[in-house]
Amino acid sequence: MSELLKRHQDVLAPTIAFNTGVHAVKAEGIWVTGPDGRRWADFACGTAVTNLGHNHPAVIDAAHTQLGAFAHSGMIFRYESVVGAAERLRDLTPPAIEKFTFGNSGAEAVEAAVKLAKHASGRQGVITFRGGFHGRTMGSVSYTTSSARHRDGYHPILGSVFVAPFPHPYRWGMGTEEAVDYSLRELRLVLKHVVSPKSIAAFLVEPVQGEGGYYPAPPRFLAELRALADEHAILLIYDEVQTGFGRTAEWFAADHHEAKPDIMAFGKGIANGLPLSACGASREMMDAWPAGAHGTTFGGNPVAAAAATAVMDTTGDLLPHARELSKRAFARFADLKDRHETIGDVRGLGLMVGVELVEDRESRTPDAKAFRHVQAHALDNELVVIECGPDGNVIRFIPSLITAADELDWAIDVVAEGIEGWERARY
């Protein structure tokens, strides 16, 4: 056990589950360096946060400049960096998203989005979708169903939260259209038998489920949610905490769909590592939300807001490269799937790539041991990958947008070697 790990365990609660034992002392680009100079390629990106890589010069320069002026305002003074970040964000979001409130984390953004929906609609019910992850605060954990462990020990959770299926075609052994039909049929049964539409303030959905297993929402599923929301005056919230700021090779997952949300929650990559999040909605909805109805001490911090503007000024030029990386990654993993029985499914969107590992194709039994073997092999070979899915068996392959094609190929080769090693040991 390292000296740092001993000290860590002595003073820090074990609630955070660390994916590696790597001791980081410096990070730049896709590389993280340990105290002995050993480097690892970070294909976890701080769980889809450092989309521009670590210590991107434009982001660091913006943060340094603001830090040299002042670092905190709270709810006392008005300042340029948060206004500029909001103006820049409005340039990028769908037209209906016009005004913003800032927070510190994705969970806070989701909390703000749901509070806004309840205030604007005058209703209290929320329908969320099984497998979704929306945070761990007492409010957001009530909407999180990616794993029951997140709720263990915290009941009763918030009331008037209702869960409907999200399409999981591979796990259900269905085609995409069949899975969408099933999910929509079950949602309509919830609205018929469990809670009436007039009691529902919002549908809360991830356009790509993150921790739930990197399942992208089929376009028809979101289109039908949009239609149901319009029919019953229900607000549609997209949780884009993980999918935003180039992660799907577009600015937002919403850009891939005709169905647009009424409210959006942002976080993770918004400031490339500095704590910041946002909730956006129409001018009409936001202006009816009175002073004091929501607030924050540190949300919209001047330094983080300056960094966010630098992120938004930089990311657009990287999107074409991200699209090419995405095509390359999915083609490579599809080829590996053809050659390896352990790979049951490859799915995702943009640079959110989920590779589901199974015991065998016929049973589709999740194989968390296979993932742990691949992860350990990767770490031994200077590559960091993490998992997702309720069974811990899906490789969450999330390179930064600055990754070079040869670096991507090398990382996939390392993963392939890990899978081959696992299959040799098994068979």
C-alpha positions as CSV (number, residue, x, y, z in Angstrom):
1,M,0.0,0.0,0.0
2,S,1.4,3.4,-1.0
3,E,2.0,6.1,1.6
4,L,-0.5,8.3,-0.1
5,L,-3.2,5.6,0.0
6,K,-2.6,5.1,3.7
7,R,-3.0,8.8,4.4
8,H,-6.0,9.0,2.1
9,Q,-7.8,6.2,4.0
10,D,-6.9,7.8,7.3
11,V,-8.6,11.1,6.6
12,L,-11.1,10.7,3.7
13,A,-14.5,8.9,3.8
14,P,-14.6,5.8,1.7
15,T,-17.8,6.9,-0.1
16,I,-16.0,7.8,-3.3
17,A,-15.2,4.6,-5.2
18,F,-11.9,5.3,-7.0
19,N,-11.4,3.4,-10.3
20,T,-7.6,3.2,-10.0
21,G,-4.9,3.4,-7.5
22,V,-2.9,5.8,-9.7
23,H,-1.2,8.7,-7.8
24,A,-1.4,11.7,-10.1
25,V,1.0,14.6,-9.7
26,K,0.6,16.2,-13.1
27,A,-1.7,16.0,-16.1
28,E,-1.5,17.5,-19.6
29,G,-3.4,16.6,-22.7
30,I,-4.5,13.0,-22.6
31,W,-1.6,12.0,-20.2
32,V,-1.5,11.8,-16.4
33,T,1.9,11.5,-14.7
34,G,2.7,9.8,-11.4
35,P,5.4,10.7,-8.9
36,D,8.0,8.4,-10.5
37,G,7.4,9.8,-14.0
38,R,5.3,7.0,-15.3
39,R,2.4,8.1,-17.6
40,W,-1.1,6.9,-18.3
41,A,-3.3,7.8,-21.2
42,D,-6.6,9.0,-19.6
43,F,-9.4,7.5,-21.6
44,A,-11.8,8.2,-18.7
45,C,-11.4,12.0,-18.9
46,G,-12.3,12.4,-15.3
47,T,-15.6,10.6,-16.1
48,A,-16.3,12.6,-19.3
49,V,-15.2,16.0,-17.9
50,T,-11.8,16.9,-19.5
51,N,-13.2,16.8,-23.1
52,L,-10.3,19.1,-24.2
53,G,-7.7,17.1,-22.3
54,H,-6.0,18.1,-19.1
55,N,-4.7,21.6,-18.7
56,H,-5.8,22.9,-22.0
57,P,-3.9,26.2,-22.5
58,A,-6.9,28.3,-23.5
59,V,-8.8,27.1,-20.4
60,I,-5.9,27.6,-18.1
61,D,-5.1,31.1,-19.4
62,A,-8.8,32.2,-19.0
63,A,-8.9,30.8,-15.4
64,H,-5.5,32.4,-14.5
65,T,-6.6,35.8,-15.8
66,Q,-9.9,35.7,-13.8
67,L,-8.1,34.4,-10.7
68,G,-5.8,37.4,-10.9
69,A,-8.8,39.7,-10.8
70,F,-11.0,38.0,-8.2
71,A,-12.2,34.5,-7.4
72,H,-15.5,34.8,-5.7
73,S,-18.6,36.9,-5.8
74,G,-21.4,34.8,-4.3
75,M,-24.8,36.5,-4.7
76,I,-23.3,39.9,-3.8
77,F,-21.7,41.4,-6.9
78,R,-22.4,41.1,-10.7
79,Y,-19.4,40.3,-12.9
80,E,-18.5,39.8,-16.5
81,S,-17.4,36.2,-16.7
82,V,-20.7,34.6,-15.7
83,V,-22.7,36.9,-18.1
84,G,-20.3,36.1,-20.9
85,A,-20.5,32.3,-20.2
86,A,-24.3,32.5,-20.3
87,E,-24.3,34.5,-23.6
88,R,-21.9,32.0,-25.2
89,L,-24.0,29.1,-24.0
90,R,-27.1,30.6,-25.4
91,D,-25.4,30.8,-28.8
92,L,-25.0,27.0,-28.8
93,T,-28.2,25.6,-27.3
94,P,-31.5,25.0,-29.1
95,P,-33.5,28.2,-29.7
96,A,-35.9,27.5,-26.9
97,I,-33.1,27.6,-24.3
98,E,-32.6,31.3,-23.7
99,K,-31.7,31.9,-20.0
100,F,-29.6,30.1,-17.4
101,T,-28.9,29.5,-13.8
102,F,-25.5,28.2,-12.8
103,G,-24.5,25.6,-10.1
104,N,-21.4,23.6,-9.2
105,S,-22.3,20.0,-10.2
106,G,-24.5,18.0,-12.5
107,A,-26.6,16.9,-9.6
108,E,-27.3,20.6,-8.8
109,A,-28.2,21.3,-12.4
110,V,-30.7,18.4,-12.3
111,E,-32.1,19.7,-9.0
112,A,-32.5,23.2,-10.6
113,A,-34.2,21.7,-13.7
114,V,-36.7,19.8,-11.7
115,K,-37.4,22.7,-9.4
116,L,-38.0,24.9,-12.3
117,A,-40.3,22.4,-14.0
118,K,-42.4,22.1,-10.8
119,H,-42.6,25.8,-10.4
120,A,-43.5,26.5,-14.0
121,S,-46.1,23.7,-14.3
122,G,-47.6,23.9,-10.9
123,R,-47.4,20.1,-10.7
124,Q,-45.2,17.9,-8.5
125,G,-44.8,14.6,-10.3
126,V,-41.7,13.6,-12.3
127,I,-41.3,10.6,-14.6
128,T,-37.7,9.4,-15.0
129,F,-36.4,6.4,-16.9
130,R,-34.9,3.1,-15.6
131,G,-31.2,3.1,-15.9
132,G,-30.8,6.8,-15.7
133,F,-28.2,8.5,-13.6
134,H,-29.0,12.1,-12.4
135,G,-26.8,12.5,-9.3
136,R,-26.6,11.5,-5.6
137,T,-28.0,14.4,-3.7
138,M,-31.3,13.5,-1.9
139,G,-33.3,15.1,-4.7
140,S,-31.3,13.8,-7.7
141,V,-30.8,10.3,-6.2
142,S,-34.6,10.0,-6.2
143,Y,-34.4,10.2,-10.0
144,T,-31.4,7.9,-10.3
145,T,-32.1,4.3,-11.2
146,S,-28.8,3.1,-12.8
147,S,-28.2,1.0,-9.7
148,A,-30.2,0.4,-6.5
149,R,-27.0,0.9,-4.4
150,H,-27.2,4.6,-4.9
151,R,-30.5,4.7,-2.9
152,D,-29.5,2.1,-0.2
153,G,-29.8,3.6,3.2
154,Y,-31.6,6.7,2.1
155,H,-35.3,5.8,2.0
156,P,-37.8,7.3,1.9
157,I,-36.7,9.1,-1.2
158,L,-38.7,12.0,-2.7
159,G,-42.3,11.2,-3.4
160,S,-44.1,11.6,-6.7
161,V,-41.2,10.1,-8.7
162,F,-42.3,7.5,-11.2
163,V,-40.0,5.2,-13.2
164,A,-40.7,4.0,-16.8
165,P,-38.4,1.8,-19.0
166,F,-35.7,3.3,-21.2
167,P,-35.1,1.3,-24.4
168,H,-32.3,-1.3,-23.7
169,P,-32.5,-3.3,-26.9
170,Y,-29.4,-5.5,-26.4
171,R,-30.1,-6.3,-22.7
172,W,-33.7,-7.2,-23.5
173,G,-32.9,-9.2,-26.6
174,M,-35.0,-7.0,-28.8
175,G,-34.5,-4.9,-31.9
176,T,-34.4,-1.2,-31.5
177,E,-37.9,-0.6,-32.7
178,E,-39.4,-3.4,-30.6
179,A,-37.6,-1.9,-27.5
180,V,-39.0,1.5,-28.3
181,D,-42.5,0.1,-28.6
182,Y,-42.2,-1.7,-25.3
183,S,-40.9,1.4,-23.5
184,L,-43.6,3.6,-24.8
185,R,-46.3,1.1,-24.1
186,E,-45.1,0.8,-20.5
187,L,-44.9,4.6,-20.2
188,R,-48.5,5.0,-21.3
189,L,-49.5,2.3,-18.8
190,V,-47.8,4.3,-16.0
191,L,-49.8,7.4,-17.1
192,K,-53.0,5.3,-17.2
193,H,-52.7,3.2,-14.0
194,V,-50.2,4.9,-11.7
195,V,-50.3,8.7,-12.1
196,S,-52.4,10.8,-14.4
197,P,-50.6,13.2,-16.8
198,K,-52.1,16.2,-15.1
199,S,-50.0,15.5,-12.1
200,I,-46.7,15.3,-14.0
201,A,-44.4,18.3,-14.2
202,A,-41.7,16.8,-16.3
203,F,-40.2,13.8,-18.1
204,L,-36.5,13.7,-17.1
205,V,-34.3,11.7,-19.5
206,E,-30.7,11.3,-20.5
207,P,-30.4,11.4,-24.4
208,V,-27.6,8.9,-23.9
209,Q,-27.7,7.0,-20.6
210,G,-24.3,7.3,-19.0
211,E,-23.7,5.2,-15.9
212,G,-26.7,3.0,-17.0
213,G,-24.6,1.5,-19.8
214,Y,-24.1,4.0,-22.6
215,Y,-27.4,3.4,-24.2
216,P,-28.3,6.2,-26.7
217,A,-32.0,7.1,-26.9
218,P,-33.5,6.0,-30.2
219,P,-34.7,9.1,-32.1
220,R,-38.3,7.8,-32.2
221,F,-38.3,7.4,-28.4
222,L,-37.4,11.0,-27.8
223,A,-39.8,12.1,-30.5
224,E,-42.7,10.3,-28.8
225,L,-41.7,11.7,-25.5
226,R,-41.8,15.2,-27.1
227,A,-45.3,14.4,-28.5
228,L,-46.6,13.1,-25.2
229,A,-45.2,16.1,-23.3
230,D,-46.9,18.5,-25.8
231,E,-50.2,16.6,-25.6
232,H,-50.3,16.8,-21.8
233,A,-48.5,20.1,-21.1
234,I,-45.6,18.2,-19.5
235,L,-42.1,19.7,-19.7
236,L,-39.3,17.7,-21.3
237,I,-35.9,17.8,-19.5
238,Y,-32.8,16.6,-21.1
239,D,-30.0,15.7,-18.7
240,E,-27.0,16.6,-20.8
241,V,-24.5,16.6,-18.0
242,Q,-22.4,13.9,-19.5
243,T,-23.4,14.3,-23.2
244,G,-22.6,18.0,-23.5
245,F,-19.8,20.1,-24.9
246,G,-18.6,17.9,-27.7
247,R,-18.8,14.5,-26.0
248,T,-21.2,13.2,-28.7
249,A,-19.2,14.9,-31.5
250,E,-21.8,17.6,-31.6
251,W,-22.3,20.4,-29.0
252,F,-25.1,18.4,-27.3
253,A,-26.9,15.1,-27.8
254,A,-30.0,17.2,-28.6
255,D,-28.3,18.3,-31.8
256,H,-28.6,14.7,-33.1
257,H,-32.4,14.8,-32.7
258,E,-35.4,16.7,-34.0
259,A,-37.0,16.4,-30.6
260,K,-35.8,19.3,-28.5
261,P,-36.2,19.8,-24.8
262,D,-37.9,22.5,-22.8
263,I,-35.2,22.5,-20.1
264,M,-31.6,21.3,-20.2
265,A,-29.1,20.4,-17.5
266,F,-25.4,20.8,-18.2
267,G,-22.3,19.9,-16.2
268,K,-19.1,17.8,-16.4
269,G,-17.3,19.1,-19.6
270,I,-18.7,22.7,-19.3
271,A,-15.5,24.0,-17.7
272,N,-13.1,21.2,-18.5
273,G,-12.4,20.2,-14.9
274,L,-13.4,23.3,-12.9
275,P,-16.7,22.8,-10.9
276,L,-19.5,24.4,-12.8
277,S,-23.0,23.3,-14.1
278,A,-26.0,25.1,-15.6
279,C,-29.7,24.7,-16.1
280,G,-31.3,26.4,-19.1
281,A,-34.8,27.1,-20.2
282,S,-37.0,29.6,-22.1
283,R,-37.0,33.3,-21.1
284,E,-40.7,33.0,-20.2
285,M,-40.1,30.1,-17.8
286,M,-37.0,31.6,-16.2
287,D,-38.5,35.1,-15.8
288,A,-41.5,33.7,-13.9
289,W,-39.1,32.0,-11.4
290,P,-38.9,34.6,-8.6
291,A,-35.8,35.8,-6.8
292,G,-35.0,33.5,-3.9
293,A,-36.8,30.5,-5.4
294,H,-33.4,29.1,-6.2
295,G,-29.9,30.1,-5.2
296,T,-26.2,29.2,-4.7
297,T,-23.1,30.4,-3.0
298,F,-20.5,29.1,-5.3
299,G,-22.5,28.3,-8.5
300,G,-21.3,30.4,-11.5
301,N,-18.0,31.0,-9.8
302,P,-16.0,33.7,-11.7
303,V,-13.0,31.5,-12.4
304,A,-15.1,28.5,-13.5
305,A,-17.3,30.7,-15.7
306,A,-14.2,32.2,-17.4
307,A,-13.0,28.7,-18.1
308,A,-16.3,27.7,-19.5
309,T,-16.2,30.5,-22.1
310,A,-12.8,29.3,-23.1
311,V,-14.1,25.8,-23.5
312,M,-17.0,27.0,-25.7
313,D,-14.6,29.1,-27.8
314,T,-12.3,26.1,-28.3
315,T,-14.5,23.1,-28.7
316,G,-16.2,24.0,-32.0
317,D,-13.0,23.7,-34.0
318,L,-12.5,20.1,-32.6
319,L,-16.0,18.8,-33.5
320,P,-15.0,17.6,-37.1
321,H,-12.0,15.8,-35.6
322,A,-14.3,14.2,-33.0
323,R,-16.7,13.0,-35.6
324,E,-13.8,11.3,-37.4
325,L,-12.5,9.8,-34.2
326,S,-16.0,8.5,-33.5
327,K,-16.3,6.7,-36.9
328,R,-12.9,5.2,-36.4
329,A,-13.6,4.0,-32.8
330,F,-16.9,2.4,-33.7
331,A,-15.5,0.7,-36.8
332,R,-12.6,-0.7,-34.8
333,F,-14.8,-2.0,-32.0
334,A,-17.3,-3.4,-34.5
335,D,-14.4,-5.4,-36.0
336,L,-13.4,-6.6,-32.6
337,K,-16.9,-7.7,-31.9
338,D,-16.9,-9.9,-35.0
339,R,-13.8,-11.6,-33.7
340,H,-14.5,-11.9,-30.0
341,E,-17.3,-13.8,-28.3
342,T,-16.7,-11.7,-25.2
343,I,-18.0,-8.6,-26.8
344,G,-21.8,-8.7,-26.8
345,D,-22.6,-5.2,-28.0
346,V,-21.0,-2.0,-29.1
347,R,-23.1,1.2,-28.8
348,G,-23.1,4.8,-28.0
349,L,-22.9,8.2,-29.7
350,G,-19.9,10.3,-30.8
351,L,-17.1,9.7,-28.3
352,M,-19.3,8.0,-25.8
353,V,-18.5,4.4,-26.7
354,G,-19.9,1.5,-24.7
355,V,-18.4,-2.0,-25.2
356,E,-20.5,-4.6,-23.3
357,L,-18.6,-7.7,-22.2
358,V,-20.5,-10.9,-21.7
359,E,-19.9,-14.6,-20.8
360,D,-21.3,-15.7,-24.2
361,R,-23.3,-14.2,-27.0
362,E,-26.2,-16.6,-26.6
363,S,-27.0,-15.9,-23.0
364,R,-25.8,-12.3,-23.0
365,T,-24.8,-12.8,-19.3
366,P,-22.9,-9.7,-18.1
367,D,-19.3,-10.5,-17.3
368,A,-17.8,-8.0,-14.8
369,K,-14.8,-10.2,-14.4
370,A,-13.9,-9.8,-18.0
371,F,-14.1,-6.0,-17.6
372,R,-11.8,-6.1,-14.5
373,H,-9.3,-8.2,-16.4
374,V,-9.3,-5.7,-19.3
375,Q,-9.1,-2.7,-17.0
376,A,-6.1,-4.2,-15.2
377,H,-4.4,-5.1,-18.4
378,A,-5.0,-1.6,-19.7
379,L,-3.6,0.0,-16.5
380,D,-0.5,-2.3,-16.7
381,N,0.0,-0.8,-20.2
382,E,-0.5,2.8,-19.3
383,L,-4.1,3.2,-20.3
384,V,-7.0,4.2,-18.0
385,V,-10.5,2.9,-18.9
386,I,-13.5,2.7,-16.6
387,E,-16.8,0.8,-16.6
388,C,-20.5,1.6,-16.6
389,G,-23.7,-0.4,-16.5
390,P,-25.5,-1.8,-13.5
391,D,-23.4,-5.0,-13.7
392,G,-20.1,-3.2,-14.1
393,N,-19.4,-5.1,-17.4
394,V,-19.4,-2.2,-20.0
395,I,-16.2,-0.6,-21.0
396,R,-16.8,3.1,-21.0
397,F,-14.5,4.3,-23.7
398,I,-14.4,8.1,-23.6
399,P,-11.3,9.7,-25.2
400,S,-10.9,13.4,-25.2
401,L,-11.6,15.4,-28.3
402,I,-7.9,16.2,-28.8
403,T,-6.9,12.5,-29.0
404,A,-4.9,11.8,-32.1
405,A,-5.9,9.0,-34.5
406,D,-2.8,6.9,-33.7
407,E,-3.4,7.4,-29.9
408,L,-7.0,6.1,-30.4
409,D,-5.8,3.1,-32.3
410,W,-3.2,2.3,-29.7
411,A,-5.8,2.5,-26.9
412,I,-8.1,0.2,-28.8
413,D,-5.2,-2.2,-29.4
414,V,-4.5,-2.3,-25.7
415,V,-8.2,-3.1,-25.0
416,A,-8.2,-5.8,-27.7
417,E,-5.1,-7.4,-26.1
418,G,-6.9,-7.4,-22.7
419,I,-9.9,-9.1,-24.3
420,E,-7.7,-11.7,-26.1
421,G,-5.9,-12.4,-22.8
422,W,-9.2,-12.9,-21.0
423,E,-10.4,-15.3,-23.7
424,R,-7.2,-17.3,-23.7
425,A,-7.4,-17.7,-19.9
426,R,-11.1,-18.7,-20.1
427,Y,-10.9,-21.1,-23.0
